[in-house]
Amino acid sequence: MSPAASPTRSPAPQAPARAHAAAEALKHNVRTVVAVPDAVLEPLLVALMAGGHALVEGIPGTGKTLLSRVIARSLDCTFKRIQFTNDLMPSDIVGSSVWRANEGRFEFVPGPLFANVILADEVNRTSSRTMSCLLEAMEEGSVSVDGQSLSLGSPFAILATRNPIEFHGTFPIPEAALDRFLVRVELGYPQPEQERALYRGQATEVALATLEPVLSLAELTDLIRSVRDVRVAEPVTDFAYRTVDATRRHDSILLGVSPRAAITWVHAARALALLGQRDYVLPDDLKRLAGPVLGHRVFLKEGGDARSLIEEIVAATPVEL
């Protein structure tokens, strides 16, 4: 769960300007390699700034993995990629103890989870045991090894990709797992001109190899701290409550927005406000993030994606000042 904001502190005066500059630099860096709309890129940056995790969905071949790699390369921090398969074991991602005969002892060899940014590729292809291990890491920022709890990197962010569940060899992601992702975005087909440019042989891998980081680990850590101190006024929290309450009473919704999901929504709005050079949240921040943050946390009686219905409910909820 996202940490609660301090009720007394405000972000340093320069924090909103730094956050905006960092976001613009990240957007520019990403778009030198892959064309991605703001509707996809902005929520991903919000997740990073809010200290959360992100799920990127889309059919194979639309650039989910490439986008995640570009974002990771734009950050000057440790990065690991995990290709999830149905035979992947928890020890494959956490690590394991290795016997050192010459020293007469076991030594723990960390797995790929011990990094700041993790690309969890095709996360819906793994077993429930490995998924449970990943959930612990995402929720606690630590993993259990031989009865001990080991802390992971700080910051620690999972950028996961998922193919549609109807494709061969994939499994549904449990509701508890979906709730660990701060945002979910869908990457569709590129715009016609962008796709034609790919046909002409623009080498994305070459561009990725020469990409330089634009945000250091210390800068990202500082921004995450600043997000926690963005102010949320009572009319904004009232708007958030009336919106989530409407989801709980809607005839088409089986499971509405939980208190934890609502807190996550407000915390994400803090990050968006900071990226917009503000130290306070507006109702519009909540509206822009309703689909990416709440869409995968609401379940319809007849199944399907709840994102459109969530956005309709948000639009129909008045803002009372």
Buried (B, 14 or more C-beta within 10 A) or exposed (E): EBEEBEEEEEBBEEBBEBBBBBBEBBBEBBEBBBBBEEEBBBBBBBBBBBBBBBBBBBEEEBBBBBBBBBBBBBBBBBBBBBEBBEEBEBBBBBBBEEEEEEEEEEEBEBBBBBBBBBBBBBBBBBBEEBBBBBBBBBBEBBBBBEEEEBEBBEBBBBBBBBBEEEEEEBBEBEEEBBBBBBBBBBBEEBEEEEEEEBEEEEEBEEEBEEBEBBBEBEBBBBBBBBBBBBBBEEEBBBBBBBBBBBBEEBEEBEBBBBEEBBBBBBBBBBBBBBBBBBBBBBBBBBBBBBBBBBBBBBBBEEEEBBBEBBBEBBEEBEBEE
